[in-house]
Amino acid sequence: MADNPIVSVIIPTYNCEVYIAETIDSVLSQTLGNLELIVVDDGSTDRTCEIVASHGSQVRLLVQANSGVCAARNYGIREAAGRYICLMDHDDYWFPDKLALQLGQMEGHPEIGLVYSAFIWWHPDQKGVFPDPAGFEPASFPPGIDEEFSGWIYHLLLLDCWILTSAALIRAEVFDKCGAYNESLPYSEDWDLWLRICREYQVIKLNKPLTLYRQHPKQGNRMARAIDYRTELLRDAAMKWGLCSRDGRCITKRQFTQNIARYQMEFGLWHLASGNLKTANHSLLKAWLKHPVNLKTLAYVPAGLLGWRPKW
């Protein structure tokens, strides 16, 4: 690890013995060499710590009792020495020029607080095997900056979480101004952070995908949760900061309401797929009342009562 790193890469991990080595190797293979890699183990019970430790002095391993991903990320942020910070998920993969390309944008635009990129959905085959990263061709994508999703984008984040955690590079000083992860949130914690950052800083999005986003059944975003954290987060943000970014770009109240209805519908369908009819129907009815033109949302209620279940 570098003594005076430019970039600190923080990987929170929990029971990831299957994927953690490939993730670490993709960081250590970056063309940008002046970095430190911190892995924060959140109380794993498998061979994760052993695998991380096998990389020797190239990786700094921190261990904590199981406290959740936000606590692990915040621990890493407190320990980081770099001028820039990346929070990488323990099962994703970086292409070799990821950090170098993002750092070039950061150093050329001192007003920018965060640089992120497009990413590629990384799906396994029918046998559960993930394609070799070498088989992807990120160079085939257009270079340059995505102007629509760069600059002041707070208003766009009221529609979707466009920034993938593993795909972002953040100035360390941003955390001093905007705070770190909210450890009370078990879901959408990254979205919450992006909203806070994008209220205070402009960002840049690179067109070229620099990250593979691994898809597998144990991901947190595949769980049906008791609380609809997405709609709560967005309603709280709109109430606190409104619907406009600092440059005056806005979404309309109608767009925001229809978007909330979409997330309520999706929340209801997740619970319908899990057999939680009461929660599902309550959320589907709320979604329809917000956007009554969408009769399909209402139709899901009797369909669910008759035994239909969505397939994810």
PADO-469918 format. One line per field, with one value per residue (C-alpha): residue number from 1; residue in one letter; chain; y, z, x. Coordinates in nm, 4 decimals. Layout:
N
i = c(NUM, ...)
aa = c(a, ...)
ch = c(A, ...)
py = c(Y, ...)
pz = c(Z, ...)
px = c(X, ...)
//
This chain:
312
i = c(1, 2, 3, 4, 5, 6, 7, 8, 9, 10, 11, 12, 13, 14, 15, 16, 17, 18, 19, 20, 21, 22, 23, 24, 25, 26, 27, 28, 29, 30, 31, 32, 33, 34, 35, 36, 37, 38, 39, 40, 41, 42, 43, 44, 45, 46, 47, 48, 49, 50, 51, 52, 53, 54, 55, 56, 57, 58, 59, 60, 61, 62, 63, 64, 65, 66, 67, 68, 69, 70, 71, 72, 73, 74, 75, 76, 77, 78, 79, 80, 81, 82, 83, 84, 85, 86, 87, 88, 89, 90, 91, 92, 93, 94, 95, 96, 97, 98, 99, 100, 101, 102, 103, 104, 105, 106, 107, 108, 109, 110, 111, 112, 113, 114, 115, 116, 117, 118, 119, 120, 121, 122, 123, 124, 125, 126, 127, 128, 129, 130, 131, 132, 133, 134, 135, 136, 137, 138, 139, 140, 141, 142, 143, 144, 145, 146, 147, 148, 149, 150, 151, 152, 153, 154, 155, 156, 157, 158, 159, 160, 161, 162, 163, 164, 165, 166, 167, 168, 169, 170, 171, 172, 173, 174, 175, 176, 177, 178, 179, 180, 181, 182, 183, 184, 185, 186, 187, 188, 189, 190, 191, 192, 193, 194, 195, 196, 197, 198, 199, 200, 201, 202, 203, 204, 205, 206, 207, 208, 209, 210, 211, 212, 213, 214, 215, 216, 217, 218, 219, 220, 221, 222, 223, 224, 225, 226, 227, 228, 229, 230, 231, 232, 233, 234, 235, 236, 237, 238, 239, 240, 241, 242, 243, 244, 245, 246, 247, 248, 249, 250, 251, 252, 253, 254, 255, 256, 257, 258, 259, 260, 261, 262, 263, 264, 265, 266, 267, 268, 269, 270, 271, 272, 273, 274, 275, 276, 277, 278, 279, 280, 281, 282, 283, 284, 285, 286, 287, 288, 289, 290, 291, 292, 293, 294, 295, 296, 297, 298, 299, 300, 301, 302, 303, 304, 305, 306, 307, 308, 309, 310, 311, 312)
aa = c(m, a, d, n, p, i, v, s, v, i, i, p, t, y, n, c, e, v, y, i, a, e, t, i, d, s, v, l, s, q, t, l, g, n, l, e, l, i, v, v, d, d, g, s, t, d, r, t, c, e, i, v, a, s, h, g, s, q, v, r, l, l, v, q, a, n, s, g, v, c, a, a, r, n, y, g, i, r, e, a, a, g, r, y, i, c, l, m, d, h, d, d, y, w, f, p, d, k, l, a, l, q, l, g, q, m, e, g, h, p, e, i, g, l, v, y, s, a, f, i, w, w, h, p, d, q, k, g, v, f, p, d, p, a, g, f, e, p, a, s, f, p, p, g, i, d, e, e, f, s, g, w, i, y, h, l, l, l, l, d, c, w, i, l, t, s, a, a, l, i, r, a, e, v, f, d, k, c, g, a, y, n, e, s, l, p, y, s, e, d, w, d, l, w, l, r, i, c, r, e, y, q, v, i, k, l, n, k, p, l, t, l, y, r, q, h, p, k, q, g, n, r, m, a, r, a, i, d, y, r, t, e, l, l, r, d, a, a, m, k, w, g, l, c, s, r, d, g, r, c, i, t, k, r, q, f, t, q, n, i, a, r, y, q, m, e, f, g, l, w, h, l, a, s, g, n, l, k, t, a, n, h, s, l, l, k, a, w, l, k, h, p, v, n, l, k, t, l, a, y, v, p, a, g, l, l, g, w, r, p, k, w)
ch = c(A, A, A, A, A, A, A, A, A, A, A, A, A, A, A, A, A, A, A, A, A, A, A, A, A, A, A, A, A, A, A, A, A, A, A, A, A, A, A, A, A, A, A, A, A, A, A, A, A, A, A, A, A, A, A, A, A, A, A, A, A, A, A, A, A, A, A, A, A, A, A, A, A, A, A, A, A, A, A, A, A, A, A, A, A, A, A, A, A, A, A, A, A, A, A, A, A, A, A, A, A, A, A, A, A, A, A, A, A, A, A, A, A, A, A, A, A, A, A, A, A, A, A, A, A, A, A, A, A, A, A, A, A, A, A, A, A, A, A, A, A, A, A, A, A, A, A, A, A, A, A, A, A, A, A, A, A, A, A, A, A, A, A, A, A, A, A, A, A, A, A, A, A, A, A, A, A, A, A, A, A, A, A, A, A, A, A, A, A, A, A, A, A, A, A, A, A, A, A, A, A, A, A, A, A, A, A, A, A, A, A, A, A, A, A, A, A, A, A, A, A, A, A, A, A, A, A, A, A, A, A, A, A, A, A, A, A, A, A, A, A, A, A, A, A, A, A, A, A, A, A, A, A, A, A, A, A, A, A, A, A, A, A, A, A, A, A, A, A, A, A, A, A, A, A, A, A, A, A, A, A, A, A, A, A, A, A, A, A, A, A, A, A, A, A, A, A, A, A, A, A, A, A, A, A, A, A, A, A, A, A, A)
py = c(0.0000, 0.3580, 0.5654, 0.8830, 0.7501, 0.9619, 0.7274, 0.5160, 0.2211, 0.0861, -0.2526, -0.3510, -0.7259, -0.9952, -1.3665, -1.3108, -1.5881, -1.6715, -1.3278, -1.1198, -1.2309, -1.1319, -0.7937, -0.7264, -0.8359, -0.5896, -0.3065, -0.4170, -0.4320, -0.0618, 0.1387, 0.4042, 0.2720, 0.5294, 0.3922, 0.2180, -0.0679, -0.1077, -0.4072, -0.3833, -0.7234, -0.6986, -1.0142, -1.2779, -1.6432, -1.7946, -1.7739, -1.4098, -1.2777, -1.5556, -1.4753, -1.1026, -1.1619, -1.3817, -1.0674, -0.9549, -0.5936, -0.4878, -0.4859, -0.3393, -0.5612, -0.4072, -0.6245, -0.5269, -0.7084, -0.7448, -0.3951, -0.3573, -0.2223, 0.1457, 0.1066, -0.0824, 0.1863, 0.4634, 0.2784, 0.2650, 0.6331, 0.7315, 0.5277, 0.6424, 0.8592, 0.9379, 1.2696, 1.0728, 0.7819, 0.4912, 0.2710, -0.0576, -0.3429, -0.6732, -0.8602, -0.6084, -0.5667, -0.2720, -0.2449, -0.1522, 0.2162, 0.2956, 0.5056, 0.6728, 0.7997, 0.9268, 1.0920, 1.2779, 1.4334, 1.5167, 1.6965, 1.8848, 2.0061, 2.1227, 2.2206, 1.8588, 1.6550, 1.3152, 1.1373, 0.8263, 0.6177, 0.3959, 0.0275, -0.3121, -0.5528, -0.8728, -1.1728, -1.5406, -1.8057, -2.0849, -2.2746, -1.9774, -1.8970, -1.5313, -1.4436, -1.3602, -0.9805, -0.9926, -1.0784, -0.7386, -0.4488, -0.1164, 0.0537, -0.0037, 0.2489, 0.6203, 0.8159, 1.1495, 1.2915, 1.2257, 1.5876, 1.5069, 1.3282, 1.5615, 1.8963, 1.9632, 1.6417, 1.6451, 1.6793, 1.3720, 1.1675, 1.2243, 0.9914, 0.7127, 0.6229, 0.6769, 0.6437, 0.2941, 0.2846, 0.0847, 0.3236, 0.6447, 0.8371, 1.0994, 1.3827, 1.3058, 1.6584, 1.5894, 1.3681, 1.6521, 1.8756, 1.6264, 1.3575, 0.9868, 0.6954, 0.6974, 0.3839, 0.3678, 0.2879, -0.0800, 0.0009, 0.2944, 0.4223, 0.5008, 0.6953, 0.8974, 0.9884, 1.0843, 1.3149, 1.4968, 1.5230, 1.6415, 1.9212, 2.0635, 1.9566, 1.9164, 1.5730, 1.4224, 1.1042, 0.9223, 0.7444, 0.4589, 0.1755, 0.1118, -0.1318, -0.4723, -0.4854, -0.8467, -0.9864, -1.2775, -1.3918, -1.2782, -0.9091, -0.6766, -0.5113, -0.8441, -0.8635, -0.7738, -0.5356, -0.4334, -0.0615, 0.1084, 0.2920, 0.4322, 0.6315, 0.7475, 0.8696, 1.0566, 1.2182, 1.3343, 1.4793, 1.6632, 1.8037, 1.9221, 2.0448, 2.0696, 1.9462, 2.1663, 2.1558, 2.4599, 2.5549, 2.5863, 2.2574, 2.0823, 1.7945, 1.8714, 1.7808, 1.5488, 1.3680, 1.3273, 1.1974, 0.9476, 0.8304, 0.7719, 0.5727, 0.3608, 0.2735, 0.1982, -0.0351, -0.2116, -0.2432, -0.3991, -0.6435, -0.7513, -0.8384, -1.0043, -1.2259, -1.3108, -1.3937, -1.0941, -1.0053, -0.7467, -0.5389, -0.5880, -0.4751, -0.1773, -0.0511, -0.1220, 0.0708, 0.3668, 0.3617, 0.3591, 0.6469, 0.8537, 0.7737, 0.6494, 0.6590, 0.3495, 0.0902, -0.1923, -0.1130, -0.1607, -0.4836, -0.6435, -0.6506, -0.8945, -1.0887, -1.1422, -1.2489, -1.5080, -1.6534, -1.4738, -1.3960, -1.1890, -1.3563, -1.1655)
pz = c(0.0000, -0.0688, 0.2232, 0.0944, -0.1222, -0.3691, -0.3533, -0.0671, -0.1766, 0.0944, 0.0574, 0.3292, 0.3311, 0.4997, 0.4139, 0.0596, 0.0237, -0.3265, -0.4818, -0.2608, -0.4205, -0.7707, -0.6422, -0.4598, -0.7595, -0.9828, -0.7456, -0.7259, -1.1072, -1.1494, -1.3733, -1.1002, -0.8494, -0.5700, -0.3683, -0.0440, -0.0209, 0.3035, 0.3548, 0.6512, 0.7553, 0.9216, 1.1348, 0.8610, 0.9623, 0.6439, 0.4916, 0.3855, 0.6336, 0.5438, 0.1744, 0.2331, 0.4594, 0.1931, -0.0138, 0.2459, 0.2826, -0.0341, 0.1672, 0.5098, 0.6841, 0.9535, 1.1502, 1.3437, 1.5078, 1.2719, 1.2562, 0.8978, 0.5746, 0.6676, 0.9873, 0.7938, 0.5266, 0.7865, 0.9696, 0.6466, 0.5722, 0.9159, 0.8561, 0.4972, 0.4189, 0.0514, -0.0979, -0.2827, -0.1635, -0.3378, -0.1660, -0.3547, -0.2970, -0.2153, -0.5216, -0.8037, -1.0475, -1.1877, -1.5300, -1.5028, -1.6061, -1.3749, -1.1178, -1.3624, -1.5827, -1.2901, -1.1229, -1.4456, -1.4360, -1.0653, -1.0989, -1.4059, -1.2373, -0.8794, -0.8359, -0.8790, -0.5650, -0.7253, -1.0516, -1.1490, -1.4600, -1.6460, -1.5501, -1.6974, -1.5428, -1.4755, -1.4963, -1.4499, -1.7088, -1.6496, -1.4463, -1.2191, -1.3733, -1.4368, -1.7715, -1.7656, -1.7293, -2.0125, -2.2470, -2.2017, -2.4252, -2.2441, -2.5157, -2.7546, -2.5591, -2.6440, -2.4527, -2.2814, -2.0347, -2.0138, -1.9976, -1.8993, -1.5814, -1.4937, -1.3160, -1.0625, -1.0645, -0.7309, -0.9126, -1.1257, -0.8125, -0.7057, -0.9920, -0.9536, -0.7899, -1.0951, -0.9126, -0.8453, -0.5269, -0.6848, -0.9802, -0.7825, -0.6836, -0.4111, -0.2731, 0.0904, 0.1952, 0.0728, 0.3742, 0.6081, 0.4532, 0.3744, 0.6381, 0.5857, 0.5695, 0.7837, 0.9933, 1.0795, 0.7163, 0.6174, 0.2551, 0.0111, 0.2265, -0.0853, -0.2409, 0.0787, 0.0585, -0.3108, -0.2457, 0.0258, -0.1859, -0.4971, -0.3028, -0.2305, -0.5217, -0.8957, -1.0315, -1.3547, -1.5212, -1.7668, -2.0573, -2.0571, -1.8186, -1.5739, -1.3342, -1.3580, -1.1281, -1.0205, -0.9998, -0.7689, -0.5405, -0.2112, -0.3025, -0.0597, -0.3294, -0.3937, -0.0448, 0.0357, 0.3321, 0.5869, 0.5149, 0.1761, 0.2339, -0.1186, -0.1022, 0.2523, 0.1464, -0.1580, 0.0220, 0.3020, 0.0520, -0.1420, 0.1780, 0.2972, -0.0283, -0.2849, -0.6447, -0.7947, -0.8213, -0.7496, -1.1163, -1.1373, -1.3167, -1.1655, -1.1982, -1.1827, -0.8943, -1.1315, -1.2254, -0.8603, -0.7628, -1.0491, -0.9560, -0.5947, -0.7259, -0.9359, -0.6368, -0.4242, -0.6980, -0.7129, -0.3343, -0.3490, -0.6209, -0.4204, -0.1293, -0.3576, -0.4918, -0.1309, -0.0401, 0.1925, 0.0614, 0.3240, 0.2748, -0.1017, -0.1417, 0.0903, -0.1143, -0.4506, -0.3491, -0.2343, -0.5660, -0.7631, -0.5603, -0.6378, -1.0092, -1.0813, -1.4596, -1.4233, -1.3912, -1.4178, -1.0619, -0.9342, -1.1340, -0.9405, -0.6250, -0.7428, -0.9419, -0.6219, -0.4298, -0.7021, -0.6612, -0.9276, -0.8286, -1.0201, -1.1164, -1.0547)
px = c(0.0000, 0.1132, 0.2425, 0.0753, -0.2072, -0.3961, -0.6961, -0.8274, -1.0410, -1.2711, -1.4390, -1.6885, -1.7414, -1.9447, -1.9289, -1.8041, -1.5476, -1.6759, -1.6169, -1.3861, -1.0557, -1.1674, -1.2841, -0.9554, -0.7487, -0.9348, -0.8364, -0.4736, -0.4613, -0.5465, -0.3150, -0.3175, -0.0660, -0.0675, -0.3579, -0.4412, -0.6890, -0.8817, -1.1111, -1.3475, -1.4781, -1.8188, -1.7981, -1.7722, -1.8084, -1.6632, -1.3119, -1.3412, -1.0805, -0.8383, -0.8659, -0.8199, -0.5183, -0.3564, -0.2937, -0.0399, 0.0686, -0.1147, -0.4375, -0.5136, -0.7681, -0.9897, -1.2315, -1.5444, -1.8326, -2.1286, -2.2780, -2.3961, -2.2522, -2.2947, -2.0938, -1.8248, -1.8028, -1.7869, -1.5088, -1.3119, -1.3756, -1.2431, -0.9268, -0.8670, -0.5625, -0.6307, -0.7428, -1.0102, -1.2225, -1.3955, -1.6536, -1.6526, -1.8969, -1.7302, -1.8570, -1.8076, -1.5183, -1.3220, -1.1648, -0.7945, -0.8241, -1.1175, -0.9351, -0.6971, -0.9811, -1.1845, -0.8863, -0.8095, -1.1566, -1.1306, -0.7988, -0.9167, -1.2372, -1.1739, -1.5394, -1.6515, -1.7206, -1.7815, -1.7030, -1.8963, -1.9310, -2.1675, -2.1495, -2.2254, -2.4767, -2.2803, -2.5141, -2.4212, -2.4996, -2.7506, -2.4904, -2.4270, -2.0881, -2.0027, -1.8423, -1.4722, -1.4285, -1.1755, -1.4622, -1.6257, -1.5282, -1.5806, -1.3750, -1.6669, -1.8753, -1.8569, -1.5910, -1.6372, -1.8866, -2.2597, -2.3744, -2.7346, -2.6293, -2.3425, -2.3365, -2.6109, -2.8172, -3.0006, -3.3347, -3.2611, -3.1841, -3.5447, -3.6373, -3.3822, -3.0511, -2.8335, -2.4988, -2.3665, -2.1593, -1.8758, -1.8631, -1.8010, -1.4861, -1.5413, -1.3271, -1.2481, -1.3498, -1.7040, -1.7677, -1.6676, -1.9326, -2.2095, -2.1581, -2.1000, -2.3445, -2.6588, -2.6112, -2.9825, -3.0685, -3.0629, -3.1480, -3.1074, -2.8213, -2.6177, -2.9056, -2.9369, -2.5677, -2.5848, -2.8793, -2.6854, -2.3712, -2.5539, -2.7226, -2.3773, -2.1562, -2.1596, -2.0686, -1.9377, -2.0590, -1.8324, -1.9993, -1.7505, -1.8508, -1.5677, -1.7359, -1.9026, -2.2065, -2.2450, -2.6000, -2.6806, -2.9684, -2.8081, -2.8029, -2.9775, -3.1874, -3.3618, -3.5127, -3.8739, -3.8484, -4.1093, -4.0609, -4.0644, -3.7362, -3.7168, -4.0392, -3.9668, -3.6226, -3.7529, -4.0466, -3.8172, -3.5702, -3.8420, -3.9871, -3.6447, -3.4877, -3.7661, -3.7626, -3.4889, -3.1111, -2.8956, -2.8750, -3.2543, -3.3206, -3.6227, -3.8605, -4.2313, -4.4574, -4.6440, -4.3232, -4.2341, -4.5803, -4.5891, -4.2412, -4.3444, -4.6416, -4.4045, -4.1899, -4.4970, -4.6189, -4.2809, -4.2766, -4.6223, -4.5179, -4.2124, -4.4388, -4.6908, -4.4120, -4.3218, -4.6821, -4.7323, -5.0771, -5.1722, -4.8580, -4.8709, -5.2324, -5.1876, -4.8941, -5.0595, -5.3704, -5.1602, -4.9764, -5.3018, -5.4482, -5.1389, -5.1597, -5.5157, -5.4657, -5.2476, -5.5248, -5.2718, -5.1595, -5.5142, -5.5554, -5.2692, -5.4858, -5.7559, -5.4943, -5.2965, -5.6048, -5.6710, -5.3232, -5.1182, -4.7599, -4.5018, -4.1756, -3.8550)
//
